[in-house]
Amino acid sequence: MTERRAHDMTGFKREKDQILQSVRRWHDRQISWRRHLHQYPELSFLEYKTTAFLAETVKKLSLKLLPTKLKTGLLAELRGARRGPTVAIRSDIDALPVTEQTGLAFRSKVDSCMHACGHDMHMAVVLGAAAVLVEMRDKLRGNVRFLFQPGEEMPPGGARPMIENGALKSVSMIFGLHTDPQVPTGKIGLRDGVSMGTVIDFDLDIHGRGGHAARPHLAVDSIVAAAEVIDSVQKVVSREIDPNSPVAVTFGMIEGGTARNVIADHVKLRGTARALSARAARALPKLIRRAAGAVCRGRGAKLEMLTIPGYPILKNDPVVNRILARNFEALFGKGKIVKTEPFLGGEDFACYLEEVPGAMFRLGVMNKKIKADKPWHSPLFIADEQAMTYGTAVLVAAVLDSLSSGRE
């Protein structure tokens, strides 16, 4: 080994040890942050108390708050000791309309609202990364911007408003994370390219003609039409989309009728479609409208359809993934990175990736001993808090690595 390489290896080991020591020192504080946020969740674009808590915390960490016109969410920045590029780390901050059933001592104190997707963990990890990077500011050849984004769970989402408010101004690279209850604690998941699907939400309103239950021939039963619409739209997936192109269509809400002996004149259907290819995404709204419209015409009903702009396909940059991978292995050893499968769930982190190179890694939070193995959006969702050490450390190391060239 040459003298220079030996010096570089010694310096790298010293930096790695510093990162891990600092991350472990902040772990208890991260748990405190996470549990507070978990107990007081807020729904999309209503994250006022969450935003206030985050603003107070980042100020204490000596980060600079950047001005925005957003009502919730915030941007903060750490300027390095030396000039260089700006990289970003994003956390979402909203919760879900789910009633928690975990029985945790720090379970949600808000009725019908829960961090059932791990956004409380995301916030605590990113706050921890900020705290460690502040301590290592002398090593920063550039700046780090922290995006605490509202409204990820509600399309059209909060990413685009964040971008409009300057979130990506001068940013050369962005990192994101998402808890994964199928990946064990101590591991992360990575995937190059297409990782998550596009989201196409839609509303179908079926208008019939009300009447008496005993005289259906004098009415147009919107409930019967709705039942046939649901069945017909499902056949779009099985019969009109290439089987090699993963697609899902789900109706999550149905509302109609006033009494058991009254034929309903109006039914509301609320659904979502997902795809992993742009071609399928373009076809789905047209096919859904055609299938639903044909049923309604055949039953003498009228159809109204509203398509809600959703999220694009999430495509991870392979170069950014390699930064995450090599730093995770340097910190925690080989054999702890899993290749995750594409998932039809939507994520508006994809909006940032349309603007700058970046990647979202899956943070393993599965620990069956503490029942941390339930799926996202479940009222029983639990995340292993020990996972925060791994997420925080890899973000810190990846930021330092990505800024190491000092290029502007």
Secondary structure, 3 states (H helix, E strand, C coil): CCHHHHHHHHHHHHHHHHHHHHHHHHHHHHHHHHHHHHHCCCCCCCCHHHHHHHHHHHHHCCCEEECCCCCCCEEEEEECCEEEEEEEEEEECCCECCCCCCCCCCCCCCCCCECCCCHHHHHHHHHHHHHHHHHCHHHCEEEEEEEEECCCCCCCCCHHHHHHCCCCCCEEEEEEEEEEEEEECCCEEECCEEEECEEEEEEEEEECECEECCCHHHCECHHHHHHHHHHHHHHHHHHHCCCCCCEEEEEEEEEECCCCCEECCEEEEEEEEEECCHHHHHHHHHHHHHHHHHHHHHHCCEEEEEEECCCCCEEECHHHHHHHHHHHHHHHCCCCEEECCCECCCCCHHHHHCCCCEEEEEEEEEEHHHCECCCCCCCCCCCCCCHHHHHHHHHHHHHHHHCCCCCC
